[in-house]
Amino acid sequence: MGNKKQYTWTQNKNYWTNDVFNSIEECIEDAKTQNYSGYIFIGRVHYFEPKIDVENLLYDLQEEVYWEYRNVAESWEFKCETVEILSERLNKCFKNWLEETNQEPNFYEVCDIERIYID
């Protein structure tokens, strides 16, 4: 997955089932090897990148603490700069965990779709 651009192709732009390639040219070559001719659609693959929304996580935690401890917990607040640090660390840890446990999402949406004619 990563940050490099990847592409896929299809003959029906509502149904994307072909492999993912590193270039538009590779998509065209794959279509040709499958004996397709005429118009095909090629689009850029955009993988889902899960992220933990730390601000909402901390908000939920504060709500839970408030309901349990009421007024004595009202002063427990988080500084913006420390929330950013937590967000970076937690998301890095989450990404590493997904990789280590082989649970990275493998689904994507297709965008920047072009219609291309091949012989």
ZIVENVEN-V705796 format. One record per helix or strand of 3 or more residues. SS is the DSSP state (helix for helix, strand for strand). FROM is the first residue (numbers start at 1). TO is the last residue. If there is no record, write none. Layout:
SS&FROM&TO + SS&FROM&TO
This chain:
strand&7&10 + helix&24&33 + strand&38&47 + helix&54&73 + helix&80&100 + strand&108&118
